[in-house]
């Protein structure tokens, strides 16, 4: 995770990881792989993301059909997940 410089691929990958394991963020915090400060920085970056540019970049990723909705909604999906951990 690049925190401030979140790229569409990173955002999508993080959303996919959270989708597969709902506890991944809390587990990373527990195991000290990330900090609450990391999450706050990432949260701020996601809140300020240009959604139009994100969607264009996501199209270039070409996610498989089963992940299209998640790919398009990844920033808000991640923000919802982060609320539980910040």
C-alpha positions as CSV (number, residue, x, y, z in Angstrom):
1,X,0.0,0.0,0.0
2,X,1.4,3.3,-1.0
3,X,-0.8,5.2,1.4
4,X,-0.8,8.7,-0.1
5,X,0.0,7.7,-3.7
6,X,-2.6,5.0,-4.1
7,X,-2.8,3.6,-7.5
8,X,-5.9,1.9,-9.0
9,X,-4.2,-1.5,-9.0
10,X,-3.2,-1.1,-5.3
11,X,-6.7,0.0,-4.4
12,X,-8.3,-2.9,-6.2
13,X,-5.9,-5.4,-4.8
14,X,-6.6,-4.2,-1.2
15,X,-10.3,-4.3,-1.8
16,X,-10.0,-7.9,-3.2
17,X,-8.0,-8.9,-0.2
18,X,-10.5,-7.4,2.2
19,X,-13.3,-9.1,0.3
20,X,-11.6,-12.5,0.7
21,X,-10.7,-12.0,4.4
22,X,-12.8,-9.5,6.3
23,X,-10.3,-9.6,9.2
24,X,-7.2,-8.8,7.2
25,X,-6.9,-5.2,8.3
26,X,-7.3,-6.0,12.0
27,X,-4.9,-8.9,11.6
28,X,-2.3,-6.7,10.0
29,X,-2.7,-4.2,12.8
30,X,-2.4,-6.9,15.4
31,X,0.7,-8.3,13.9
32,X,2.1,-4.8,13.6
33,X,2.5,-4.9,9.8
34,X,0.6,-1.6,9.5
35,X,-0.3,1.1,12.0
36,X,-3.4,3.1,12.7
37,X,-1.5,6.1,11.3
38,X,-0.9,4.1,8.0
39,X,-4.7,3.5,7.9
40,X,-5.5,7.2,8.5
41,X,-3.1,8.3,5.7
42,X,-4.7,5.7,3.4
43,X,-8.2,6.8,4.4
44,X,-7.4,10.5,3.6
45,X,-6.0,9.5,0.2
46,X,-9.1,7.4,-0.6
47,X,-11.4,10.3,0.4
48,X,-9.6,12.6,-1.9
49,X,-9.3,10.3,-4.9
50,X,-10.6,11.5,-8.3
51,X,-13.2,8.8,-8.9
52,X,-13.4,9.5,-12.6
53,X,-9.6,9.0,-13.1
54,X,-9.8,5.9,-10.8
55,X,-12.5,4.3,-13.0
56,X,-10.5,5.0,-16.1
57,X,-7.5,3.4,-14.5
58,X,-9.6,0.5,-13.3
59,X,-10.8,-0.2,-16.9
60,X,-7.1,-0.6,-17.9
61,X,-6.7,-3.3,-15.1
62,X,-9.5,-5.3,-16.8
63,X,-10.8,-7.1,-13.8
64,X,-12.6,-10.4,-14.4
65,X,-16.4,-10.2,-14.4
66,X,-16.9,-11.4,-10.9
67,X,-14.8,-8.5,-9.6
68,X,-16.2,-5.7,-11.8
69,X,-18.5,-4.3,-9.1
70,X,-15.8,-4.5,-6.4
71,X,-13.3,-2.8,-8.7
72,X,-15.7,0.1,-9.4
73,X,-16.6,0.5,-5.7
74,X,-13.2,-0.4,-4.2
75,X,-12.5,3.1,-2.7
76,X,-15.8,3.2,-0.8
77,X,-15.6,-0.5,0.0
78,X,-12.2,0.0,1.6
79,X,-13.3,3.1,3.5
80,X,-16.2,1.1,5.1
81,X,-13.7,-1.5,6.2
82,X,-11.3,1.0,7.6
83,X,-14.0,2.6,9.8
84,X,-13.9,-0.6,11.9
85,X,-10.2,-0.3,12.5
86,X,-9.5,3.3,13.0
